[in-house]
Amino acid sequence: MEIVHELLSVNSENVFRFVANVDLFRKYCDPKMRYNTVFSSPFRKDNHPSFVIYEKGFFVDFASGERGNGITFVMMLFNINYNQALLKIIYDFELSESFNCFNTIHVPNKVAEFENPRDNLSLAGGSDIQVKRRAFNEADLTYWKKYNIEEQDLNFAKIIAISHYFINGKMFIAEKLAYAFIENKDNVVTVKVYQPLSKFIKWINNNGGSVWELWSQLPDKGDHAFITSSRKDALAVMKVTGIPATALQAESTKPKEQVMREFLSRFKKVYLFYDNDYDKEKNWGQIAARKIKDTYPAVRNIFIPSEHKSKDFSDLIDNYGSDFAKSVLRSVIKTQAN
């Protein structure tokens, strides 16, 4: 006696009995695609990579606000409707013998390319970022305390805790530890979102390269000042030494000449305190530092010795404490600054 198996209806519940969302992304994406890594959107021209596929099985386009699971991804990638996407998945995964496929479709094969990977999300000049503030809690203060930074220091540096962020009006829930760095340049307020423990997106930034971190907190003049690799480092340096500090948006950022000249004229000695990427094949922090030093010889380049296995001042404090970090900084100023 022949056993006749009842064919399944074509719906997402039945499709997901055979394939998972992650299977769909693997099938229709470039093999070089990496989960949890920002790259250019496969749906449009995207010069500022803002698209992420998460290993949990969904995608987010931070520039457009679009998000969805694997079926939504197939719909958008091939510009087909929901039922056509289900049928395509069934045929591409060779599942048609299990389904009541009442019609067939032919959709040319296509692969979502993986290009311009980034480990942070830069929306400079392209998107509006807004945030919803929340009160600092114990977890926040414990995190910052590792770097000898307390709540009053965060308030001084205009660092706030956030529960949500909005990109072009689209709302996203922030991670447990999430902060916004607020800057005001020429009466234009910009925001950098920082999620330090994120496995997905650590930075979301719409600052232009002309925005200096903590610039508005600098005194008019002084004997000494630091340029560090980040706002966190600048704040840590100020807290330990009492010396003003600032930072560019990234070590690779080239400062405007007139701004750099102004900065050098306001302070008698300026220390460039970039990362020592001692454990990388290329020491990108010091490569960037040398470029600035070559252009502006008056800058005194310093860095943390590799023996301490701390790429920046924040790491040094976290690894050894603020007293030791202060002694190391004093030493390198005496021995390295030139």
Secondary structure, DSSP 8 states (H G I E B T S, - for coil): -------B-SSHHHHTTT--HHHHHHHHB-TT--TT-BB--TTS--SS--EEEETTTEEEETTT--EE-HHHHHHHHHT--HHHHHHHHHHHTT-GGGB---S--------B---S-BSSEE-TTT--EEEEEE---HHHHHHHHTTT--HHHHHHTTEEEEEEEEETTEEEE--SS-EEEEEEETTEEEEEEE-TT-SS-SEEE---TT--BTGGGS-S-EEEEEEESSHHHHHHHHHHH---EEE-SSTT----HHHHHHHHHHEEEEEEE----TTSSS-HHHHHHHHHHHH-TTSEEE---GGG--SSHHHHHHHH-HHHHHHHHHHHHHHT--
